[in-house]
Amino acid sequence: MKWVTREHVHVDRVACPWLIKNFVDKDAEFVFVPKDTDPLTILDGIPFDMKGVELGHHGDDCSFDAIVKKYNLTNDIALVKLQEIVRFADTDRGNENALAYALDVFATGYRLNAENDNVTLEREFHLYDALYSYFKQMSHINP
């Protein structure tokens, strides 16, 4: 399936593809469109992290939250911990959580060092893999 979001990915637009690839659609293909693209014009693919879409921001929740809820991924303690960090980093609340602040810093650095959005995803997925693995191990130690 094609998944469509805005170009120049940052925290949520990297975290969501990681989430989708690992928990929703292993064969997902990501398409990046200009930020002013009207999601109603997207006929081939599922739009996410765009204004007014189901898998977007709603209140204090970010798009990662919307995907976790829609696909009922709330039983994974490690994923829920990662979800909180992504939400704080993506909604300008990184100062409330040191890992969220760091995630925002790393996301900026990865984007600045990549020639396009696909390269950013490829490189930054390793960071999300590491965070998820850490929280997964910690959830077994401290359930």
C-alpha positions in Angstrom: 0.0 0.0 0.0 1.1 3.6 -0.6 1.2 5.9 2.4 1.3 9.7 1.6 2.6 12.5 3.7 4.3 15.9 3.4 7.9 16.2 2.3 10.8 17.3 4.4 10.1 14.7 7.1 10.7 15.4 10.8 9.8 13.6 14.0 6.2 12.4 13.4 6.8 11.9 9.6 9.6 9.5 10.4 8.1 7.9 13.4 4.9 7.1 11.6 6.6 5.3 8.6 8.6 3.4 11.1 5.5 2.4 13.0 3.6 1.5 9.8 6.5 -0.6 8.4 6.9 -2.5 11.7 3.4 -2.9 12.9 0.8 -2.2 10.2 2.1 -2.7 6.6 5.5 -4.4 6.1 5.3 -3.7 2.4 4.4 0.0 2.8 5.7 2.5 0.2 6.0 6.1 1.3 5.3 9.0 -1.0 6.2 12.6 -0.1 4.2 15.5 -1.5 4.5 19.3 -1.1 3.2 20.6 2.2 0.4 22.5 0.6 -1.1 19.4 -1.1 -4.8 19.0 -0.4 -5.2 15.5 1.0 -8.6 15.2 -0.8 -6.6 15.1 -4.0 -4.8 12.0 -3.0 -6.5 9.1 -4.8 -3.8 6.5 -4.6 -2.6 5.9 -1.0 -3.4 6.6 2.6 -2.6 10.2 3.7 -1.1 10.7 7.1 0.3 13.6 9.1 -1.6 16.1 6.9 -4.1 18.6 8.0 -7.6 17.2 8.3 -6.9 13.5 7.8 -7.9 10.7 10.1 -4.2 9.7 10.7 -3.2 13.3 11.6 -3.0 15.5 14.6 -6.1 15.7 16.8 -6.1 17.9 19.9 -2.9 17.1 21.8 -2.3 13.9 19.9 0.1 13.6 17.0 -0.2 11.3 13.9 1.8 8.6 15.7 -1.0 8.5 18.3 -3.7 8.3 15.6 -2.0 5.3 14.0 -1.5 3.5 17.3 -5.2 4.0 18.1 -6.6 3.1 14.7 -4.6 -0.1 14.5 -5.1 -1.0 18.2 -1.4 -1.1 19.1 -1.9 0.0 22.6 -1.0 -3.3 24.3 2.7 -3.0 23.6 4.3 -1.2 26.6 7.5 -0.4 24.7 5.5 1.1 21.9 3.4 3.2 24.3 6.5 4.6 25.8 7.9 5.5 22.4 4.5 7.0 21.5 4.8 9.4 24.5 8.3 10.5 23.4 7.2 11.1 19.8 4.1 13.0 20.9 6.2 15.3 23.2 8.9 15.8 20.5 6.4 16.5 17.8 4.1 18.8 19.7 6.8 21.2 20.9 6.7 19.7 24.4 10.2 18.3 24.2 11.3 20.3 27.2 9.0 18.1 29.3 10.9 14.9 28.4 14.6 14.7 27.9 14.3 11.9 25.4 11.7 13.8 23.4 14.1 16.8 23.3 16.9 14.5 22.1 14.7 12.9 19.5 13.9 16.3 18.0 17.6 17.2 17.9 18.5 13.9 16.2 15.6 14.2 13.8 16.9 17.6 12.7 20.4 16.3 12.3 19.4 13.3 10.3 17.3 15.5 8.0 20.2 18.0 7.5 22.5 15.2 6.5 20.3 13.4 4.1 19.8 14.1 0.4 16.1 13.2 0.5 13.2 12.0 2.6 13.7 8.3 1.8 17.4 8.5 3.0 16.2 10.2 6.2 13.8 7.4 6.8 16.4 4.7 6.1 18.9 6.2 8.4 16.6 7.3 11.2 14.7 4.0 11.4 17.8 2.7 13.2 17.2 5.2 15.9 13.6 4.1 16.4 14.6 0.4 16.3 17.1 1.1 19.1 14.6 3.1 21.2 11.9 0.4 20.8 14.4 -2.4 21.6 15.5 -0.6 24.7 11.9 0.0 26.0 11.0 -3.6 25.1 13.9 -4.9 27.2 13.0 -2.5 30.0 9.4 -3.7 30.0 10.5 -7.2 30.6 12.8 -6.2 33.5 10.3 -3.7 35.0 6.8 -4.9 33.9 
